[in-house]
């Protein structure tokens, strides 16, 4: 399963620099316009999108080993669960087990990798999506990962966000003393640009 995508990503990895940020997500994330967003929001980090349409949590650890681990990312942004929604009710324990296996896969390669778990969008307040998001938040907390909640629709437009981000960046609030870029800015930029 996912052989074509994994083969493509392995080829792209030969061109990529190690370190940086990797996004691992599902169908919604495949078409994130990274180049345009990096340029518009002045993101200098190397960012690689290794999202696969229809990716289920049960397959995510294997995908990580196959086409992400060799990049030795500094940060991995996980946006999984979309493909698991239809069968989530009644299978919560299996989903949590699969998510923990993915986190272990990331840590097995580099225990210092920053892991960020991103909720699913839930602008219409669907109960199953809300339950899955609570599960993701619990997993992030118990596994000492960062959690970013994008379930609620944003009020700002992409243009307003870009202007605020540019202002804060210019006055030094986004990267004070060369610390890691606040991940919530990246998550909002890459997962909510069209909201």
Secondary structure, DSSP 8 states (H G I E B T S, - for coil): --HHHHHHHHHHHTTS-SSSEEEEE-GGGTT--HHHHHHHTT--S-EEE---TT--HHHHHHHHHHHTGGG--SEEEEE--GGGGGGTTT-HHHHHHHHHHHHHHHHHH-TT-EEEEE----TT--HHHHHHHHHHHHHHHHTT-EEE---S--SS-HHHHHHHHHHHHHTTSSSGGG----HHHHHHHHHSTT-
